[in-house]
Amino acid sequence: MSNRFDVVSLVALVGLIVLSTAARAGDPELPNIVFIMADDLGYGDLGCYGQKLVSTPNIDRLAEEGLRFTQAYAGGPVCAASRAVLMTGLHNGHAPARDNVPHYATYLKDRDLTLAEVLQQAGYRTGGVGKWSLGDAGTEGRATNQGFDTWLGYLNQDHAHYYFTNYLDDDDGRMELDGNSETRQFYSHDLLTDRALKLIGDWQSEQQPFFLYAAYTLPHFSAPQEDPDGLSIPFTQPYTDRDWDERSKKYAAMIHLLDRDVGRIVQLIDRSGLRENTLIVFTSDNGGPASVDKRFRTNGRLRGFKRDLSEGGIRVPFIARWPGTVPADQTCDEVIAFQDILPTFAEMSGAILPDPIDGVSVLKVLKGEKLGLSRSLYWDFGHCRERYDQAIRWNDWKGIRLGRNGAIQLYDMAVDIGETHDLASQHPAIVEQISHMMDSAPIPSARYPIGKIYHGKPLWKP
């Protein structure tokens, strides 16, 4: 795989520079883009997706003012894989990172072309906050080496498990927070939001469009070394008085805090006069984890959790608001996935589309058109684990294979989003076709030696 992108990416990048310069000279004002992504937020964790116990008024309002997708898919069932798909437009079987382990071998290289680079070369200011996962300090994959003008947060995903960290990665250096793990003076999420708001404030007076990637860590569980409950948050309001265990109160409070700060970002956009010229997207990197209390039904009616290739692991909330362009208060059942984001934003910005790529532009879908896209989507998980799983979404059919020699399960997504009825025995021809798709979809990668099982330990220590 490593040679597949060298020449092609260079040609694409040169062409992108030429085309995007010409596009900006003659096109009307390009839209700003704010892409907000939660960490481990389940399909059922928001009020607008059926949550009854946790209130999310700001995100719900975003859905009322925009388009709520019911069949949006993450890039993978875990964070690094999903983020790699988002940034490269390549599906789980082609992307550089296809699992959370091992870290360093799967970090982005200079030859990898990212969403941020595409927008940067199209004339956008680019900034990010939060969890990167695709390259540590000192590596080619560092966010500021991959198209971001500025970045504050966690480059290493294990580091992102610490909300009261002693430092955050800040551009090419660090924001030092000495002793914070003991004093707990600074809660990292607050610092991330402060920086996101500052970036918007700084950018609003410039003549360039901007791309803000807010890859929040909420409501991901924290490291047990930091909090025995696994949920580091300095308060349980507004759920303190609920007849729940402390862990459940903290989980609800994390979602409350996430919702509050999504509201702050949206309000700043609106107050700054950027409302009609800014696309805001809210989503999650994968499904909710099994460790969330069952009372919340984190993934709603979907089967499974994070790390699963059933719907609960990969179907995610996805909301888009762009007043005057994206229809308001509507639901969309078009099937979209993270690999579609790069080509969609490339079309919005007038940039040339990198090649090869697995996603397609869904800009027309965002604008309310019914396309009825006919295609297949692919995921896998376990390249360096005991079991290698695969999944295909082919129109309304969903196939899952657990283990290289496992039997394929078959579900009809049009009537069975809970994957309760395996129809494999009734449709052998469909099963055979999906089996061929699974065999041909992934391209072997030197970053994931086949058969090598990862037995390492987390690479970041507090």
C-alpha positions in Angstrom: 0.0 0.0 0.0 2.8 2.4 0.8 3.8 3.0 -2.9 0.2 3.4 -3.9 0.0 7.0 -2.8 3.4 8.5 -3.4 3.2 9.7 -7.0 -0.6 10.0 -7.1 -0.8 12.2 -4.0 2.0 14.5 -5.3 0.2 14.9 -8.6 -3.2 15.5 -6.8 -1.6 18.1 -4.5 0.0 20.1 -7.3 -3.3 20.0 -9.2 -5.2 21.0 -6.2 -3.1 24.1 -5.7 -3.6 25.2 -9.3 -7.3 24.5 -9.5 -8.2 25.9 -6.1 -6.4 29.2 -6.9 -8.4 29.5 -10.1 -11.6 28.6 -8.3 -11.2 31.3 -5.6 -10.5 33.9 -8.3 -14.0 33.5 -9.9 -16.3 31.8 -7.4 -18.6 33.5 -4.9 -17.6 33.6 -1.2 -16.8 30.1 0.0 -18.6 28.8 3.1 -16.9 28.4 6.5 -17.0 24.8 7.8 -17.2 23.8 11.5 -17.0 20.1 12.0 -17.8 19.0 15.7 -17.2 15.4 16.5 -17.9 13.8 19.9 -15.9 10.8 21.2 -17.9 7.6 21.9 -21.3 9.4 21.8 -23.9 6.8 20.8 -26.7 7.0 18.2 -29.3 7.2 21.0 -27.5 9.7 23.3 -29.2 12.8 21.9 -32.8 14.0 22.5 -33.3 14.4 18.7 -32.4 10.7 18.3 -34.7 9.5 21.1 -32.8 10.0 24.3 -35.2 10.5 27.2 -33.0 10.9 30.3 -30.3 13.3 29.2 -31.3 16.7 27.9 -29.4 18.1 24.8 -31.3 21.3 23.9 -28.5 22.9 21.9 -27.8 19.9 19.7 -31.5 19.3 19.3 -31.9 22.9 18.1 -29.1 22.4 15.6 -31.2 19.5 14.2 -34.3 21.7 14.2 -32.5 24.2 12.1 -30.8 21.7 9.8 -30.8 18.2 8.5 -30.8 15.1 10.8 -29.4 12.0 9.2 -30.7 8.6 10.3 -28.2 6.4 8.2 -24.8 8.1 8.7 -21.8 5.9 9.4 -18.5 6.5 11.1 -15.3 5.4 9.4 -14.8 2.5 11.8 -15.8 1.1 15.2 -12.9 2.8 17.1 -11.5 6.2 17.1 -8.2 6.0 15.2 -9.7 4.0 12.4 -12.7 6.3 12.1 -10.5 9.5 12.2 -8.2 8.1 9.5 -11.2 7.5 7.2 -12.5 11.0 7.9 -9.2 12.7 7.1 -8.2 10.6 4.0 -11.6 9.8 2.3 -10.4 6.1 2.2 -12.5 3.4 3.7 -11.5 1.1 6.6 -9.7 -1.4 4.3 -7.6 1.3 2.6 -6.9 3.9 5.2 -3.5 4.2 6.9 -4.9 3.5 10.4 -7.4 0.7 10.6 -7.4 0.0 14.4 -6.4 1.8 17.6 -3.3 -0.4 17.8 -0.4 -0.3 17.1 0.0 3.5 17.2 3.2 4.6 15.6 3.2 2.2 12.6 -0.1 3.6 11.5 0.4 7.3 11.8 -0.1 9.5 8.8 2.9 10.0 6.5 3.8 13.0 4.3 2.5 11.1 1.3 -1.0 10.9 2.9 -3.3 13.7 1.7 -5.8 14.9 4.3 -9.1 16.8 4.4 -7.3 19.6 6.2 -4.6 19.8 3.4 -7.3 19.9 0.7 -9.1 22.8 2.4 -5.8 24.6 3.3 -4.7 24.5 -0.4 -8.2 25.7 -1.4 -7.5 28.9 0.6 -9.0 28.0 4.0 -7.6 28.8 7.4 -7.5 25.5 9.2 -7.6 24.9 13.0 -8.3 22.0 15.2 -8.9 21.2 18.9 -9.2 17.9 20.7 -8.2 14.4 19.9 -6.1 13.8 16.8 -4.9 10.1 17.1 -3.0 10.1 13.7 0.5 11.3 14.7 2.4 12.3 17.7 4.8 15.1 18.3 8.0 14.6 16.2 6.2 12.5 13.6 5.1 13.2 10.0 1.5 12.6 11.2 1.4 15.5 13.6 -1.7 17.6 12.9 0.3 20.7 12.0 2.2 18.5 9.5 -1.1 17.3 8.0 -2.8 20.6 6.9 -3.7 22.3 10.2 -2.4 25.8 10.7 -3.0 25.4 14.4 -3.9 22.6 16.8 -4.6 22.4 20.6 -5.3 19.1 22.3 -4.1 15.6 22.3 -2.0 14.1 19.5 -1.7 10.7 21.2 -5.1 9.0 21.7 -4.0 7.4 25.0 -3.1 10.9 26.3 -6.7 11.9 25.4 -8.0 9.7 28.3 -6.7 12.3 30.8 -9.0 15.2 31.3 -6.8 16.7 34.0 -3.6 16.4 32.0 -0.4 18.2 32.8 0.0 19.5 29.3 -1.8 19.8 25.9 -0.1 19.7 22.5 -0.2 23.3 21.2 0.8 23.7 17.6 4.5 22.5 17.5 4.9 22.9 21.3 3.0 22.4 24.5 0.6 24.3 26.7 2.2 23.4 30.0 -0.3 22.7 32.9 2.2 21.8 35.6 0.7 19.8 38.5 -2.7 19.8 37.0 -3.2 16.1 37.6 -3.1 16.8 41.3 -4.6 20.3 41.6 -7.2 19.7 38.9 -7.3 23.4 38.2 -7.7 23.0 34.4 -10.3 20.8 32.8 -9.1 20.1 29.3 -12.5 20.3 27.6 -12.9 23.9 28.8 -9.5 24.8 27.4 -10.4 23.2 24.0 -13.6 25.1 23.8 -11.9 28.4 24.8 -9.4 27.9 21.9 -12.2 27.0 19.5 -14.1 30.2 20.3 -10.9 32.2 20.1 -10.2 30.8 16.6 -13.6 31.7 15.3 -13.3 35.2 16.8 -9.8 35.7 15.2 -10.9 34.3 11.8 -14.2 36.2 11.4 -12.5 39.5 10.4 -10.3 37.8 7.8 -11.0 37.6 4.1 -10.4 33.8 4.1 -12.9 31.1 4.8 -12.1 28.8 7.7 -12.3 25.2 8.7 -12.6 24.4 12.4 -12.3 20.7 13.4 -13.5 20.4 17.0 -12.7 16.7 17.9 -13.9 16.8 21.5 -13.1 14.0 23.9 -16.4 14.0 25.7 -18.1 11.7 26.7 -15.2 9.2 26.4 -14.3 7.4 29.6 -11.1 8.7 31.2 -8.2 6.6 32.2 -8.7 4.6 35.5 -5.5 6.0 36.8 -7.1 9.4 36.7 -10.6 8.5 38.0 -11.7 5.1 39.4 -15.1 5.7 37.9 -13.5 6.2 34.5 -15.4 9.5 34.1 -13.5 12.6 35.0 -15.7 15.6 35.2 -15.7 18.2 37.9 -19.5 18.2 38.5 -22.6 16.2 38.1 -25.0 19.1 37.5 -27.8 19.2 36.4 -28.3 15.5 37.4 -26.9 15.7 40.9 -30.3 15.1 42.5 -31.3 12.2 40.3 -31.8 8.8 41.9 -28.9 7.4 39.9 -25.5 6.0 40.8 -22.6 8.5 40.6 -21.2 7.0 37.4 -24.5 7.6 35.6 -24.7 11.1 36.8 -21.2 11.8 35.5 -22.0 10.3 32.1 -25.1 12.5 31.8 -23.1 15.5 33.0 -20.5 15.0 30.3 -23.1 15.0 27.6 -24.7 18.1 29.2 -21.3 19.8 29.0 -20.8 18.8 25.4 -24.2 20.1 24.5 -23.5 23.4 26.3 -20.4 24.1 24.4 -21.8 23.1 21.0 -24.4 25.8 21.8 -21.6 28.3 22.6 -19.9 27.6 19.2 -23.2 27.9 17.3 -24.2 31.1 19.2 -20.8 32.7 18.4 -21.2 31.9 14.7 -24.6 33.4 14.6 -23.6 36.5 16.6 -20.7 37.1 14.3 -22.8 37.4 11.2 -21.5 34.1 9.8 -24.8 32.1 10.2 -25.8 31.9 6.5 -22.2 31.3 5.3 -21.2 28.5 7.7 -21.9 24.8 7.5 -21.9 23.3 11.0 -21.8 19.5 11.3 -22.2 17.5 14.5 -21.4 13.8 14.7 -19.6 11.1 16.7 -16.5 9.1 15.9 -18.2 5.7 16.6 -20.9 4.1 18.6 -21.3 4.3 22.3 -19.4 1.8 24.5 -21.0 -1.2 26.3 -19.8 0.2 29.7 -22.5 3.0 29.6 -25.3 2.2 32.0 -28.2 0.4 30.2 -30.6 3.0 31.5 -29.4 5.5 28.8 -29.7 3.1 25.8 -26.7 4.8 24.4 -27.2 3.3 20.9 -31.0 3.3 20.9 -32.5 0.4 19.0 -29.2 -0.5 17.4 -27.4 -3.8 18.2 -23.9 -3.8 19.7 -21.5 -1.2 20.8 -18.1 0.5 20.1 -15.7 -2.1 18.6 -18.6 -4.0 17.0 -19.4 -3.9 13.3 -23.0 -4.3 14.0 -25.0 -1.0 13.7 -24.3 0.1 17.4 -20.6 0.3 16.7 -20.6 2.3 13.4 -24.0 4.1 12.9 -23.7 7.6 14.4 -25.7 10.8 14.9 -25.0 13.2 12.1 -26.6 16.7 11.9 -25.8 19.4 9.4 -26.9 23.1 9.6 -26.3 25.7 6.9 -29.2 28.2 6.8 -30.5 28.9 3.3 -28.6 26.0 1.8 -29.3 22.9 4.0 -33.1 22.5 4.5 -34.3 23.1 8.1 -36.1 20.7 10.4 -35.9 17.7 8.1 -34.8 14.1 8.4 -32.7 12.4 5.8 -32.4 8.6 5.3 -29.7 8.7 2.6 -26.8 6.5 3.5 -23.6 8.5 4.0 -20.2 7.7 5.6 -17.1 9.5 6.9 -15.2 8.8 3.6 -17.8 11.1 1.9 -16.7 14.1 4.0 -13.5 14.9 2.1 -15.0 14.8 -1.4 -18.0 16.8 -0.1 -15.9 19.6 1.3 -13.6 19.5 -1.7 -16.6 20.2 -3.9 -17.8 23.0 -1.6 -14.3 24.6 -1.7 -13.7 24.2 -5.5 -10.7 22.0 -4.8 -9.7 19.1 -7.0 -10.7 15.7 -5.7 -7.7 13.5 -4.6 -7.3 10.2 -6.3 -7.6 7.4 -5.2 -10.5 7.9 -2.9 -13.4 5.8 -1.7 -16.0 8.4 -0.7 -18.4 10.4 -2.9 -19.6 14.0 -2.6 -22.9 14.2 -0.8 -23.2 18.0 -1.2 -26.5 17.5 -3.1 -27.8 15.4 -0.3 -26.9 18.2 2.2 -28.9 20.6 0.0 -32.0 18.3 0.3 -31.9 16.3 -2.9 -32.9 12.7 -2.8 -30.2 10.7 -4.7 -30.8 7.2 -3.5 -27.1 6.4 -3.7 -26.5 2.8 -4.9 -23.1 1.6 -3.6 -21.4 -0.5 -1.0 -19.6 0.6 2.2 -16.9 -1.4 3.9 -15.6 -1.7 7.5 -13.2 -4.1 9.2 -11.7 -4.4 12.6 -9.1 -6.6 14.3 -6.1 -6.4 11.9 -3.8 -6.8 15.0 -6.2 -8.6 17.3 -7.3 -12.2 18.0 -10.2 -12.0 15.5 -10.6 -10.1 12.3 -14.1 -9.0 11.5 -15.6 -7.4 8.3 -18.9 -5.7 7.4 -20.5 -4.5 4.2 -23.5 -2.2 3.7 -24.8 -2.8 0.1 -27.9 -0.8 -0.5 -30.3 -2.1 2.1 -28.3 -5.3 2.8 -25.9 -5.5 5.7 -23.4 -8.4 5.9 -21.2 -9.1 8.9 -18.5 -11.8 9.1 -16.9 -12.4 12.5 -13.5 -14.1 12.0 -11.8 -14.8 8.6 -13.7 -18.1 8.3 -16.9 -17.1 10.0 -20.3 -17.5 8.5 -21.8 -14.2 7.0 -24.8 -12.8 8.8 -27.2 -10.9 6.6 -29.7 -8.2 7.6 -32.2 -6.0 5.7 -31.6 -2.5 7.0 -34.8 -1.2 5.4 -36.9 -3.1 8.1 -34.4 -4.4 10.7 -32.0 -1.7 12.0 -31.7 -3.7 15.2 -30.2 -6.6 13.2 -32.5 -9.1 14.9 -33.3 -11.4 11.9 -30.4 -13.1 10.1 -31.6 -13.8 6.5 -28.4 -15.4 5.2 -30.0 -18.8 4.7 -32.8 -17.2 2.6 -30.6 -15.3 0.3 -27.5 -17.4 -0.6 -26.8 -15.4 -3.8 -26.6 -12.1 -1.8 -24.4 -13.7 0.8 -22.0 -15.0 -1.9 -21.8 -11.5 -3.5 -21.1 -9.9 -0.1 -18.4 -12.5 0.5 -16.7 -11.5 -2.7 -16.9 -7.9 -1.7 -15.3 -8.6 1.7 -12.5 -10.5 0.1 -11.7 -7.8 -2.4 -12.3 -4.6 -0.4 -9.3 -4.5 1.8 -5.8 -3.9 0.4 -3.0 -5.5 2.5 -0.9 -2.9 4.3 2.6 -3.2 5.6 1.5 -1.2 8.6 -0.7 -4.2 9.6 1.2 -7.5 9.0 -1.4 -10.2 8.5 -1.5 -12.6 11.4 0.5 -10.4 13.8 -1.4 -9.9 17.0 -0.7 -6.8 19.0 0.2 -7.4 22.6 1.6 -4.0 23.5 0.7 -1.6 26.3 -0.6 2.0 26.0 2.2 4.2 24.7 1.4 7.3 26.8 2.0 7.6 30.5 0.9 10.5 32.7 
